[in-house]
Amino acid sequence: MLSRRQFCSAVATTAALGSAIQSVQADDKDPKTPRPDSVPEKFVVKLETSKGSILIAVERAWSPNGAARFYDAVKAGFYDDCRFFRVVPGFMVQWGINGDPKVQSKWRDAEIKDDVVPAKERASNTRGFITFAKSGKPHSRTTQLFINYGDNARLDADGFTPFGKVIEGMEVVDKIQSKYRERPNQGAIQAEGNAYLNENFPDLDFIKKATIVEAKK
């Protein structure tokens, strides 16, 4: 898989990309139906978190609809101030419910189609790879994501298609607060947002800002 140096050598960073790819307020944009051909083939997202910075290299070929949804959501500022609400050591860390219930209500049912990717282009759910969460139903991905802590390749056959990998800051991912495990109630987060989490799980780590920092069309 790609190292940070290999990935960045393939990525052209241009001044024209500047303001066009900066995050804006999430409630300024409604969710879009992903159009993979409208997003870069490769791009890097920086997550500035309460524990430090994480760089994620995205490969559109691995999961075209997933990569497009991630790109659009980051540009819309959707992940800014999101809590890491489900952290299971050795398994995964999950986030992707917006802290503002009004914003979340717009994205909650914005499902995207599953990606069927040829085996030679497919990534696996192993350590450091990032994937959209989904229910047992087809085409049920929306905005929730997880980074794999360990080898979870068993998820591959169930339609969990990775679209990127942590290329810098995996030690930050490892330090994300895990004491609450799976206790935060997702229904309550959807309804009450960060107010519920701040009151009941005040030590959760969170994303301060997510930004696209490099891209190659």
PyMOL commands that place a pseudoatom at each C-alpha (Angstrom):
pseudoatom trace, name=CA, resn=MET, resi=1, chain=A, elem=C, hetatm=0, pos=[0.000, 0.000, 0.000]
pseudoatom trace, name=CA, resn=LEU, resi=2, chain=A, elem=C, hetatm=0, pos=[1.011, 3.609, -0.433]
pseudoatom trace, name=CA, resn=SER, resi=3, chain=A, elem=C, hetatm=0, pos=[3.379, 5.337, 1.958]
pseudoatom trace, name=CA, resn=ARG, resi=4, chain=A, elem=C, hetatm=0, pos=[2.916, 9.018, 2.624]
pseudoatom trace, name=CA, resn=ARG, resi=5, chain=A, elem=C, hetatm=0, pos=[5.886, 9.868, 0.374]
pseudoatom trace, name=CA, resn=GLN, resi=6, chain=A, elem=C, hetatm=0, pos=[4.613, 7.698, -2.492]
pseudoatom trace, name=CA, resn=PHE, resi=7, chain=A, elem=C, hetatm=0, pos=[1.123, 9.106, -2.255]
pseudoatom trace, name=CA, resn=CYS, resi=8, chain=A, elem=C, hetatm=0, pos=[2.197, 12.730, -2.037]
pseudoatom trace, name=CA, resn=SER, resi=9, chain=A, elem=C, hetatm=0, pos=[4.531, 12.359, -5.022]
pseudoatom trace, name=CA, resn=ALA, resi=10, chain=A, elem=C, hetatm=0, pos=[1.497, 11.417, -7.101]
pseudoatom trace, name=CA, resn=VAL, resi=11, chain=A, elem=C, hetatm=0, pos=[-0.544, 14.332, -5.883]
pseudoatom trace, name=CA, resn=ALA, resi=12, chain=A, elem=C, hetatm=0, pos=[-0.375, 17.792, -7.448]
pseudoatom trace, name=CA, resn=THR, resi=13, chain=A, elem=C, hetatm=0, pos=[-1.217, 20.552, -5.023]
pseudoatom trace, name=CA, resn=THR, resi=14, chain=A, elem=C, hetatm=0, pos=[-2.337, 23.693, -6.813]
pseudoatom trace, name=CA, resn=ALA, resi=15, chain=A, elem=C, hetatm=0, pos=[-3.132, 27.183, -5.632]
pseudoatom trace, name=CA, resn=ALA, resi=16, chain=A, elem=C, hetatm=0, pos=[-6.383, 27.061, -7.561]
pseudoatom trace, name=CA, resn=LEU, resi=17, chain=A, elem=C, hetatm=0, pos=[-7.548, 24.260, -5.284]
pseudoatom trace, name=CA, resn=GLY, resi=18, chain=A, elem=C, hetatm=0, pos=[-7.213, 26.593, -2.262]
pseudoatom trace, name=CA, resn=SER, resi=19, chain=A, elem=C, hetatm=0, pos=[-10.456, 28.187, -1.254]
pseudoatom trace, name=CA, resn=ALA, resi=20, chain=A, elem=C, hetatm=0, pos=[-12.561, 25.800, -3.344]
pseudoatom trace, name=CA, resn=ILE, resi=21, chain=A, elem=C, hetatm=0, pos=[-11.736, 22.868, -1.093]
pseudoatom trace, name=CA, resn=GLN, resi=22, chain=A, elem=C, hetatm=0, pos=[-11.938, 24.523, 2.298]
pseudoatom trace, name=CA, resn=SER, resi=23, chain=A, elem=C, hetatm=0, pos=[-14.620, 23.389, 4.686]
pseudoatom trace, name=CA, resn=VAL, resi=24, chain=A, elem=C, hetatm=0, pos=[-17.734, 25.547, 4.983]
pseudoatom trace, name=CA, resn=GLN, resi=25, chain=A, elem=C, hetatm=0, pos=[-20.526, 25.380, 7.511]
pseudoatom trace, name=CA, resn=ALA, resi=26, chain=A, elem=C, hetatm=0, pos=[-22.272, 22.020, 7.174]
pseudoatom trace, name=CA, resn=ASP, resi=27, chain=A, elem=C, hetatm=0, pos=[-25.740, 23.547, 7.254]
pseudoatom trace, name=CA, resn=ASP, resi=28, chain=A, elem=C, hetatm=0, pos=[-24.883, 25.626, 4.162]
pseudoatom trace, name=CA, resn=LYS, resi=29, chain=A, elem=C, hetatm=0, pos=[-25.028, 22.530, 1.982]
pseudoatom trace, name=CA, resn=ASP, resi=30, chain=A, elem=C, hetatm=0, pos=[-27.439, 19.667, 1.695]
pseudoatom trace, name=CA, resn=PRO, resi=31, chain=A, elem=C, hetatm=0, pos=[-26.062, 16.174, 1.008]
pseudoatom trace, name=CA, resn=LYS, resi=32, chain=A, elem=C, hetatm=0, pos=[-25.401, 15.325, -2.617]
pseudoatom trace, name=CA, resn=THR, resi=33, chain=A, elem=C, hetatm=0, pos=[-25.826, 12.116, -4.524]
pseudoatom trace, name=CA, resn=PRO, resi=34, chain=A, elem=C, hetatm=0, pos=[-22.184, 11.101, -4.987]
pseudoatom trace, name=CA, resn=ARG, resi=35, chain=A, elem=C, hetatm=0, pos=[-20.726, 11.575, -8.461]
pseudoatom trace, name=CA, resn=PRO, resi=36, chain=A, elem=C, hetatm=0, pos=[-17.387, 9.762, -8.428]
pseudoatom trace, name=CA, resn=ASP, resi=37, chain=A, elem=C, hetatm=0, pos=[-16.265, 11.316, -11.709]
pseudoatom trace, name=CA, resn=SER, resi=38, chain=A, elem=C, hetatm=0, pos=[-16.562, 14.779, -10.161]
pseudoatom trace, name=CA, resn=VAL, resi=39, chain=A, elem=C, hetatm=0, pos=[-14.044, 14.194, -7.356]
pseudoatom trace, name=CA, resn=PRO, resi=40, chain=A, elem=C, hetatm=0, pos=[-10.259, 13.718, -7.532]
pseudoatom trace, name=CA, resn=GLU, resi=41, chain=A, elem=C, hetatm=0, pos=[-8.790, 10.285, -8.219]
pseudoatom trace, name=CA, resn=LYS, resi=42, chain=A, elem=C, hetatm=0, pos=[-6.616, 10.731, -5.141]
pseudoatom trace, name=CA, resn=PHE, resi=43, chain=A, elem=C, hetatm=0, pos=[-6.830, 13.216, -2.307]
pseudoatom trace, name=CA, resn=VAL, resi=44, chain=A, elem=C, hetatm=0, pos=[-5.594, 13.699, 1.238]
pseudoatom trace, name=CA, resn=VAL, resi=45, chain=A, elem=C, hetatm=0, pos=[-7.779, 14.792, 4.149]
pseudoatom trace, name=CA, resn=LYS, resi=46, chain=A, elem=C, hetatm=0, pos=[-6.391, 16.243, 7.349]
pseudoatom trace, name=CA, resn=LEU, resi=47, chain=A, elem=C, hetatm=0, pos=[-8.351, 15.611, 10.526]
pseudoatom trace, name=CA, resn=GLU, resi=48, chain=A, elem=C, hetatm=0, pos=[-7.371, 18.054, 13.251]
pseudoatom trace, name=CA, resn=THR, resi=49, chain=A, elem=C, hetatm=0, pos=[-8.514, 16.282, 16.406]
pseudoatom trace, name=CA, resn=SER, resi=50, chain=A, elem=C, hetatm=0, pos=[-8.407, 16.847, 20.145]
pseudoatom trace, name=CA, resn=LYS, resi=51, chain=A, elem=C, hetatm=0, pos=[-5.538, 14.330, 20.268]
pseudoatom trace, name=CA, resn=GLY, resi=52, chain=A, elem=C, hetatm=0, pos=[-3.538, 15.610, 17.271]
pseudoatom trace, name=CA, resn=SER, resi=53, chain=A, elem=C, hetatm=0, pos=[-3.577, 15.523, 13.477]
pseudoatom trace, name=CA, resn=ILE, resi=54, chain=A, elem=C, hetatm=0, pos=[-4.375, 12.567, 11.221]
pseudoatom trace, name=CA, resn=LEU, resi=55, chain=A, elem=C, hetatm=0, pos=[-3.772, 12.408, 7.457]
pseudoatom trace, name=CA, resn=ILE, resi=56, chain=A, elem=C, hetatm=0, pos=[-5.946, 10.111, 5.358]
pseudoatom trace, name=CA, resn=ALA, resi=57, chain=A, elem=C, hetatm=0, pos=[-5.033, 9.279, 1.749]
pseudoatom trace, name=CA, resn=VAL, resi=58, chain=A, elem=C, hetatm=0, pos=[-8.105, 8.467, -0.346]
pseudoatom trace, name=CA, resn=GLU, resi=59, chain=A, elem=C, hetatm=0, pos=[-8.081, 6.323, -3.498]
pseudoatom trace, name=CA, resn=ARG, resi=60, chain=A, elem=C, hetatm=0, pos=[-11.268, 6.770, -5.513]
pseudoatom trace, name=CA, resn=ALA, resi=61, chain=A, elem=C, hetatm=0, pos=[-10.756, 3.453, -7.323]
pseudoatom trace, name=CA, resn=TRP, resi=62, chain=A, elem=C, hetatm=0, pos=[-11.073, 1.519, -4.065]
pseudoatom trace, name=CA, resn=SER, resi=63, chain=A, elem=C, hetatm=0, pos=[-14.639, 2.702, -3.411]
pseudoatom trace, name=CA, resn=PRO, resi=64, chain=A, elem=C, hetatm=0, pos=[-15.888, 5.331, -5.895]
pseudoatom trace, name=CA, resn=ASN, resi=65, chain=A, elem=C, hetatm=0, pos=[-19.168, 6.224, -4.176]
pseudoatom trace, name=CA, resn=GLY, resi=66, chain=A, elem=C, hetatm=0, pos=[-17.579, 6.116, -0.738]
pseudoatom trace, name=CA, resn=ALA, resi=67, chain=A, elem=C, hetatm=0, pos=[-14.716, 8.384, -1.791]
pseudoatom trace, name=CA, resn=ALA, resi=68, chain=A, elem=C, hetatm=0, pos=[-17.153, 10.835, -3.385]
pseudoatom trace, name=CA, resn=ARG, resi=69, chain=A, elem=C, hetatm=0, pos=[-19.373, 10.978, -0.291]
pseudoatom trace, name=CA, resn=PHE, resi=70, chain=A, elem=C, hetatm=0, pos=[-16.343, 11.562, 1.950]
pseudoatom trace, name=CA, resn=TYR, resi=71, chain=A, elem=C, hetatm=0, pos=[-15.060, 14.331, -0.334]
pseudoatom trace, name=CA, resn=ASP, resi=72, chain=A, elem=C, hetatm=0, pos=[-18.442, 16.084, -0.437]
pseudoatom trace, name=CA, resn=ALA, resi=73, chain=A, elem=C, hetatm=0, pos=[-19.003, 15.771, 3.322]
pseudoatom trace, name=CA, resn=VAL, resi=74, chain=A, elem=C, hetatm=0, pos=[-15.555, 17.134, 4.166]
pseudoatom trace, name=CA, resn=LYS, resi=75, chain=A, elem=C, hetatm=0, pos=[-16.039, 20.075, 1.794]
pseudoatom trace, name=CA, resn=ALA, resi=76, chain=A, elem=C, hetatm=0, pos=[-19.399, 20.772, 3.438]
pseudoatom trace, name=CA, resn=GLY, resi=77, chain=A, elem=C, hetatm=0, pos=[-17.799, 20.854, 6.895]
pseudoatom trace, name=CA, resn=PHE, resi=78, chain=A, elem=C, hetatm=0, pos=[-19.969, 17.958, 8.018]
pseudoatom trace, name=CA, resn=TYR, resi=79, chain=A, elem=C, hetatm=0, pos=[-17.303, 16.271, 10.149]
pseudoatom trace, name=CA, resn=ASP, resi=80, chain=A, elem=C, hetatm=0, pos=[-16.188, 19.415, 11.972]
pseudoatom trace, name=CA, resn=ASP, resi=81, chain=A, elem=C, hetatm=0, pos=[-16.837, 19.043, 15.729]
pseudoatom trace, name=CA, resn=CYS, resi=82, chain=A, elem=C, hetatm=0, pos=[-17.930, 15.397, 15.347]
pseudoatom trace, name=CA, resn=ARG, resi=83, chain=A, elem=C, hetatm=0, pos=[-17.243, 13.147, 18.355]
pseudoatom trace, name=CA, resn=PHE, resi=84, chain=A, elem=C, hetatm=0, pos=[-15.539, 9.758, 18.177]
pseudoatom trace, name=CA, resn=PHE, resi=85, chain=A, elem=C, hetatm=0, pos=[-18.538, 8.147, 19.845]
pseudoatom trace, name=CA, resn=ARG, resi=86, chain=A, elem=C, hetatm=0, pos=[-17.716, 4.451, 19.434]
pseudoatom trace, name=CA, resn=VAL, resi=87, chain=A, elem=C, hetatm=0, pos=[-14.200, 3.287, 20.239]
pseudoatom trace, name=CA, resn=VAL, resi=88, chain=A, elem=C, hetatm=0, pos=[-13.417, -0.406, 20.623]
pseudoatom trace, name=CA, resn=PRO, resi=89, chain=A, elem=C, hetatm=0, pos=[-9.696, -1.102, 21.169]
pseudoatom trace, name=CA, resn=GLY, resi=90, chain=A, elem=C, hetatm=0, pos=[-8.362, -3.716, 18.792]
pseudoatom trace, name=CA, resn=PHE, resi=91, chain=A, elem=C, hetatm=0, pos=[-11.378, -3.305, 16.520]
pseudoatom trace, name=CA, resn=MET, resi=92, chain=A, elem=C, hetatm=0, pos=[-12.260, 0.209, 15.367]
pseudoatom trace, name=CA, resn=VAL, resi=93, chain=A, elem=C, hetatm=0, pos=[-12.997, 3.874, 16.095]
pseudoatom trace, name=CA, resn=GLN, resi=94, chain=A, elem=C, hetatm=0, pos=[-16.240, 5.290, 14.686]
pseudoatom trace, name=CA, resn=TRP, resi=95, chain=A, elem=C, hetatm=0, pos=[-17.666, 8.772, 14.096]
pseudoatom trace, name=CA, resn=GLY, resi=96, chain=A, elem=C, hetatm=0, pos=[-19.855, 10.642, 11.629]
pseudoatom trace, name=CA, resn=ILE, resi=97, chain=A, elem=C, hetatm=0, pos=[-23.016, 11.859, 13.391]
pseudoatom trace, name=CA, resn=ASN, resi=98, chain=A, elem=C, hetatm=0, pos=[-23.088, 15.645, 13.182]
pseudoatom trace, name=CA, resn=GLY, resi=99, chain=A, elem=C, hetatm=0, pos=[-23.285, 17.475, 16.501]
pseudoatom trace, name=CA, resn=ASP, resi=100, chain=A, elem=C, hetatm=0, pos=[-26.149, 19.689, 15.309]
pseudoatom trace, name=CA, resn=PRO, resi=101, chain=A, elem=C, hetatm=0, pos=[-29.409, 17.692, 15.045]
pseudoatom trace, name=CA, resn=LYS, resi=102, chain=A, elem=C, hetatm=0, pos=[-30.717, 20.047, 12.336]
pseudoatom trace, name=CA, resn=VAL, resi=103, chain=A, elem=C, hetatm=0, pos=[-27.717, 19.340, 10.142]
pseudoatom trace, name=CA, resn=GLN, resi=104, chain=A, elem=C, hetatm=0, pos=[-27.771, 15.635, 10.954]
pseudoatom trace, name=CA, resn=SER, resi=105, chain=A, elem=C, hetatm=0, pos=[-31.437, 15.358, 9.946]
pseudoatom trace, name=CA, resn=LYS, resi=106, chain=A, elem=C, hetatm=0, pos=[-30.527, 16.422, 6.399]
pseudoatom trace, name=CA, resn=TRP, resi=107, chain=A, elem=C, hetatm=0, pos=[-27.860, 13.752, 6.030]
pseudoatom trace, name=CA, resn=ARG, resi=108, chain=A, elem=C, hetatm=0, pos=[-29.239, 10.903, 8.113]
pseudoatom trace, name=CA, resn=ASP, resi=109, chain=A, elem=C, hetatm=0, pos=[-31.113, 9.184, 5.277]
pseudoatom trace, name=CA, resn=ALA, resi=110, chain=A, elem=C, hetatm=0, pos=[-28.829, 10.285, 2.434]
pseudoatom trace, name=CA, resn=GLU, resi=111, chain=A, elem=C, hetatm=0, pos=[-27.837, 6.729, 1.569]
pseudoatom trace, name=CA, resn=ILE, resi=112, chain=A, elem=C, hetatm=0, pos=[-25.325, 5.938, -1.141]
pseudoatom trace, name=CA, resn=LYS, resi=113, chain=A, elem=C, hetatm=0, pos=[-25.045, 2.886, -3.352]
pseudoatom trace, name=CA, resn=ASP, resi=114, chain=A, elem=C, hetatm=0, pos=[-22.712, 0.066, -2.438]
pseudoatom trace, name=CA, resn=ASP, resi=115, chain=A, elem=C, hetatm=0, pos=[-19.478, -0.153, -4.412]
pseudoatom trace, name=CA, resn=VAL, resi=116, chain=A, elem=C, hetatm=0, pos=[-18.734, -3.331, -6.336]
pseudoatom trace, name=CA, resn=VAL, resi=117, chain=A, elem=C, hetatm=0, pos=[-15.005, -3.137, -7.011]
pseudoatom trace, name=CA, resn=PRO, resi=118, chain=A, elem=C, hetatm=0, pos=[-12.812, -5.606, -8.953]
pseudoatom trace, name=CA, resn=ALA, resi=119, chain=A, elem=C, hetatm=0, pos=[-10.629, -7.671, -6.657]
pseudoatom trace, name=CA, resn=LYS, resi=120, chain=A, elem=C, hetatm=0, pos=[-7.398, -6.215, -8.049]
pseudoatom trace, name=CA, resn=GLU, resi=121, chain=A, elem=C, hetatm=0, pos=[-8.524, -2.682, -7.120]
pseudoatom trace, name=CA, resn=ARG, resi=122, chain=A, elem=C, hetatm=0, pos=[-10.050, -3.540, -3.759]
pseudoatom trace, name=CA, resn=ALA, resi=123, chain=A, elem=C, hetatm=0, pos=[-8.559, -2.581, -0.402]
pseudoatom trace, name=CA, resn=SER, resi=124, chain=A, elem=C, hetatm=0, pos=[-9.116, -4.588, 2.778]
pseudoatom trace, name=CA, resn=ASN, resi=125, chain=A, elem=C, hetatm=0, pos=[-10.276, -3.716, 6.282]
pseudoatom trace, name=CA, resn=THR, resi=126, chain=A, elem=C, hetatm=0, pos=[-6.893, -4.003, 7.912]
pseudoatom trace, name=CA, resn=ARG, resi=127, chain=A, elem=C, hetatm=0, pos=[-5.128, -1.665, 10.329]
pseudoatom trace, name=CA, resn=GLY, resi=128, chain=A, elem=C, hetatm=0, pos=[-5.340, 1.992, 9.359]
pseudoatom trace, name=CA, resn=PHE, resi=129, chain=A, elem=C, hetatm=0, pos=[-7.914, 1.660, 6.584]
pseudoatom trace, name=CA, resn=ILE, resi=130, chain=A, elem=C, hetatm=0, pos=[-11.030, 3.839, 6.690]
pseudoatom trace, name=CA, resn=THR, resi=131, chain=A, elem=C, hetatm=0, pos=[-14.471, 2.584, 5.698]
pseudoatom trace, name=CA, resn=PHE, resi=132, chain=A, elem=C, hetatm=0, pos=[-18.086, 3.720, 5.812]
pseudoatom trace, name=CA, resn=ALA, resi=133, chain=A, elem=C, hetatm=0, pos=[-20.270, 2.012, 8.390]
pseudoatom trace, name=CA, resn=LYS, resi=134, chain=A, elem=C, hetatm=0, pos=[-23.496, 0.423, 7.145]
pseudoatom trace, name=CA, resn=SER, resi=135, chain=A, elem=C, hetatm=0, pos=[-26.409, -1.665, 8.332]
pseudoatom trace, name=CA, resn=GLY, resi=136, chain=A, elem=C, hetatm=0, pos=[-27.139, -5.161, 7.105]
pseudoatom trace, name=CA, resn=LYS, resi=137, chain=A, elem=C, hetatm=0, pos=[-29.199, -3.730, 4.254]
pseudoatom trace, name=CA, resn=PRO, resi=138, chain=A, elem=C, hetatm=0, pos=[-27.756, -2.999, 0.804]
pseudoatom trace, name=CA, resn=HIS, resi=139, chain=A, elem=C, hetatm=0, pos=[-26.975, 0.623, -0.060]
pseudoatom trace, name=CA, resn=SER, resi=140, chain=A, elem=C, hetatm=0, pos=[-27.194, 1.813, 3.563]
pseudoatom trace, name=CA, resn=ARG, resi=141, chain=A, elem=C, hetatm=0, pos=[-24.024, 3.918, 3.875]
pseudoatom trace, name=CA, resn=THR, resi=142, chain=A, elem=C, hetatm=0, pos=[-24.586, 7.558, 4.828]
pseudoatom trace, name=CA, resn=THR, resi=143, chain=A, elem=C, hetatm=0, pos=[-21.999, 9.534, 6.837]
pseudoatom trace, name=CA, resn=GLN, resi=144, chain=A, elem=C, hetatm=0, pos=[-20.689, 7.285, 9.600]
pseudoatom trace, name=CA, resn=LEU, resi=145, chain=A, elem=C, hetatm=0, pos=[-17.115, 6.080, 9.243]
pseudoatom trace, name=CA, resn=PHE, resi=146, chain=A, elem=C, hetatm=0, pos=[-14.609, 3.945, 11.063]
pseudoatom trace, name=CA, resn=ILE, resi=147, chain=A, elem=C, hetatm=0, pos=[-10.869, 3.412, 11.075]
pseudoatom trace, name=CA, resn=ASN, resi=148, chain=A, elem=C, hetatm=0, pos=[-9.736, -0.158, 11.631]
pseudoatom trace, name=CA, resn=TYR, resi=149, chain=A, elem=C, hetatm=0, pos=[-7.455, -0.744, 14.611]
pseudoatom trace, name=CA, resn=GLY, resi=150, chain=A, elem=C, hetatm=0, pos=[-6.657, -4.319, 13.650]
pseudoatom trace, name=CA, resn=ASP, resi=151, chain=A, elem=C, hetatm=0, pos=[-7.129, -6.896, 10.920]
pseudoatom trace, name=CA, resn=ASN, resi=152, chain=A, elem=C, hetatm=0, pos=[-10.867, -6.880, 10.233]
pseudoatom trace, name=CA, resn=ALA, resi=153, chain=A, elem=C, hetatm=0, pos=[-10.673, -8.402, 6.763]
pseudoatom trace, name=CA, resn=ARG, resi=154, chain=A, elem=C, hetatm=0, pos=[-13.733, -10.501, 7.617]
pseudoatom trace, name=CA, resn=LEU, resi=155, chain=A, elem=C, hetatm=0, pos=[-15.783, -7.340, 6.971]
pseudoatom trace, name=CA, resn=ASP, resi=156, chain=A, elem=C, hetatm=0, pos=[-14.749, -7.228, 3.319]
pseudoatom trace, name=CA, resn=ALA, resi=157, chain=A, elem=C, hetatm=0, pos=[-17.265, -9.856, 2.246]
pseudoatom trace, name=CA, resn=ASP, resi=158, chain=A, elem=C, hetatm=0, pos=[-20.112, -7.918, 3.886]
pseudoatom trace, name=CA, resn=GLY, resi=159, chain=A, elem=C, hetatm=0, pos=[-19.756, -4.879, 1.647]
pseudoatom trace, name=CA, resn=PHE, resi=160, chain=A, elem=C, hetatm=0, pos=[-17.550, -2.720, 3.868]
pseudoatom trace, name=CA, resn=THR, resi=161, chain=A, elem=C, hetatm=0, pos=[-15.315, -1.236, 1.180]
pseudoatom trace, name=CA, resn=PRO, resi=162, chain=A, elem=C, hetatm=0, pos=[-12.372, 0.866, 2.397]
pseudoatom trace, name=CA, resn=PHE, resi=163, chain=A, elem=C, hetatm=0, pos=[-11.786, 4.077, 0.468]
pseudoatom trace, name=CA, resn=GLY, resi=164, chain=A, elem=C, hetatm=0, pos=[-8.657, 5.386, 2.165]
pseudoatom trace, name=CA, resn=LYS, resi=165, chain=A, elem=C, hetatm=0, pos=[-5.867, 4.787, 4.622]
pseudoatom trace, name=CA, resn=VAL, resi=166, chain=A, elem=C, hetatm=0, pos=[-4.214, 6.681, 7.460]
pseudoatom trace, name=CA, resn=ILE, resi=167, chain=A, elem=C, hetatm=0, pos=[-0.779, 7.705, 6.156]
pseudoatom trace, name=CA, resn=GLU, resi=168, chain=A, elem=C, hetatm=0, pos=[0.244, 9.854, 9.106]
pseudoatom trace, name=CA, resn=GLY, resi=169, chain=A, elem=C, hetatm=0, pos=[-0.984, 10.018, 12.686]
pseudoatom trace, name=CA, resn=MET, resi=170, chain=A, elem=C, hetatm=0, pos=[-1.972, 6.417, 13.371]
pseudoatom trace, name=CA, resn=GLU, resi=171, chain=A, elem=C, hetatm=0, pos=[-0.440, 6.923, 16.810]
pseudoatom trace, name=CA, resn=VAL, resi=172, chain=A, elem=C, hetatm=0, pos=[-3.053, 9.663, 17.285]
pseudoatom trace, name=CA, resn=VAL, resi=173, chain=A, elem=C, hetatm=0, pos=[-5.822, 7.251, 16.289]
pseudoatom trace, name=CA, resn=ASP, resi=174, chain=A, elem=C, hetatm=0, pos=[-4.489, 4.791, 18.864]
pseudoatom trace, name=CA, resn=LYS, resi=175, chain=A, elem=C, hetatm=0, pos=[-4.755, 7.430, 21.616]
pseudoatom trace, name=CA, resn=ILE, resi=176, chain=A, elem=C, hetatm=0, pos=[-8.420, 8.342, 21.018]
pseudoatom trace, name=CA, resn=GLN, resi=177, chain=A, elem=C, hetatm=0, pos=[-10.396, 8.055, 24.264]
pseudoatom trace, name=CA, resn=SER, resi=178, chain=A, elem=C, hetatm=0, pos=[-11.878, 4.569, 24.560]
pseudoatom trace, name=CA, resn=LYS, resi=179, chain=A, elem=C, hetatm=0, pos=[-13.254, 4.398, 28.108]
pseudoatom trace, name=CA, resn=TYR, resi=180, chain=A, elem=C, hetatm=0, pos=[-16.877, 4.752, 26.989]
pseudoatom trace, name=CA, resn=ARG, resi=181, chain=A, elem=C, hetatm=0, pos=[-16.575, 1.959, 24.412]
pseudoatom trace, name=CA, resn=GLU, resi=182, chain=A, elem=C, hetatm=0, pos=[-20.052, 1.490, 22.860]
pseudoatom trace, name=CA, resn=ARG, resi=183, chain=A, elem=C, hetatm=0, pos=[-22.092, 3.188, 25.586]
pseudoatom trace, name=CA, resn=PRO, resi=184, chain=A, elem=C, hetatm=0, pos=[-23.138, 6.373, 23.712]
pseudoatom trace, name=CA, resn=ASN, resi=185, chain=A, elem=C, hetatm=0, pos=[-26.620, 5.829, 22.288]
pseudoatom trace, name=CA, resn=GLN, resi=186, chain=A, elem=C, hetatm=0, pos=[-26.759, 6.585, 18.582]
pseudoatom trace, name=CA, resn=GLY, resi=187, chain=A, elem=C, hetatm=0, pos=[-30.448, 7.430, 18.671]
pseudoatom trace, name=CA, resn=ALA, resi=188, chain=A, elem=C, hetatm=0, pos=[-29.806, 10.028, 21.358]
pseudoatom trace, name=CA, resn=ILE, resi=189, chain=A, elem=C, hetatm=0, pos=[-26.890, 11.474, 19.394]
pseudoatom trace, name=CA, resn=GLN, resi=190, chain=A, elem=C, hetatm=0, pos=[-29.104, 11.774, 16.318]
pseudoatom trace, name=CA, resn=ALA, resi=191, chain=A, elem=C, hetatm=0, pos=[-31.824, 13.532, 18.332]
pseudoatom trace, name=CA, resn=GLU, resi=192, chain=A, elem=C, hetatm=0, pos=[-29.776, 15.717, 20.698]
pseudoatom trace, name=CA, resn=GLY, resi=193, chain=A, elem=C, hetatm=0, pos=[-26.366, 15.991, 19.068]
pseudoatom trace, name=CA, resn=ASN, resi=194, chain=A, elem=C, hetatm=0, pos=[-23.283, 17.050, 20.988]
pseudoatom trace, name=CA, resn=ALA, resi=195, chain=A, elem=C, hetatm=0, pos=[-25.400, 18.359, 23.864]
pseudoatom trace, name=CA, resn=TYR, resi=196, chain=A, elem=C, hetatm=0, pos=[-26.175, 14.733, 24.798]
pseudoatom trace, name=CA, resn=LEU, resi=197, chain=A, elem=C, hetatm=0, pos=[-22.563, 13.638, 24.409]
pseudoatom trace, name=CA, resn=ASN, resi=198, chain=A, elem=C, hetatm=0, pos=[-21.106, 16.590, 26.302]
pseudoatom trace, name=CA, resn=GLU, resi=199, chain=A, elem=C, hetatm=0, pos=[-23.385, 15.959, 29.263]
pseudoatom trace, name=CA, resn=ASN, resi=200, chain=A, elem=C, hetatm=0, pos=[-23.036, 12.200, 29.459]
pseudoatom trace, name=CA, resn=PHE, resi=201, chain=A, elem=C, hetatm=0, pos=[-19.645, 11.450, 27.902]
pseudoatom trace, name=CA, resn=PRO, resi=202, chain=A, elem=C, hetatm=0, pos=[-17.589, 14.611, 28.424]
pseudoatom trace, name=CA, resn=ASP, resi=203, chain=A, elem=C, hetatm=0, pos=[-14.197, 13.054, 27.748]
pseudoatom trace, name=CA, resn=LEU, resi=204, chain=A, elem=C, hetatm=0, pos=[-14.895, 11.924, 24.187]
pseudoatom trace, name=CA, resn=ASP, resi=205, chain=A, elem=C, hetatm=0, pos=[-12.275, 13.023, 21.702]
pseudoatom trace, name=CA, resn=PHE, resi=206, chain=A, elem=C, hetatm=0, pos=[-13.461, 14.859, 18.607]
pseudoatom trace, name=CA, resn=ILE, resi=207, chain=A, elem=C, hetatm=0, pos=[-12.578, 16.311, 15.218]
pseudoatom trace, name=CA, resn=LYS, resi=208, chain=A, elem=C, hetatm=0, pos=[-11.914, 20.025, 15.390]
pseudoatom trace, name=CA, resn=LYS, resi=209, chain=A, elem=C, hetatm=0, pos=[-11.772, 20.423, 11.630]
pseudoatom trace, name=CA, resn=ALA, resi=210, chain=A, elem=C, hetatm=0, pos=[-11.556, 18.220, 8.525]
pseudoatom trace, name=CA, resn=THR, resi=211, chain=A, elem=C, hetatm=0, pos=[-9.919, 19.705, 5.432]
pseudoatom trace, name=CA, resn=ILE, resi=212, chain=A, elem=C, hetatm=0, pos=[-8.890, 18.490, 1.990]
pseudoatom trace, name=CA, resn=VAL, resi=213, chain=A, elem=C, hetatm=0, pos=[-5.212, 19.419, 1.772]
pseudoatom trace, name=CA, resn=GLU, resi=214, chain=A, elem=C, hetatm=0, pos=[-4.005, 17.709, -1.418]
pseudoatom trace, name=CA, resn=ALA, resi=215, chain=A, elem=C, hetatm=0, pos=[-5.749, 16.455, -4.519]
pseudoatom trace, name=CA, resn=LYS, resi=216, chain=A, elem=C, hetatm=0, pos=[-5.032, 14.986, -7.939]
pseudoatom trace, name=CA, resn=LYS, resi=217, chain=A, elem=C, hetatm=0, pos=[-7.722, 14.962, -10.613]
for i in range(1, 217): cmd.bond("trace and resi %d" % i, "trace and resi %d" % (i + 1))
show_as sticks, trace
zoom trace
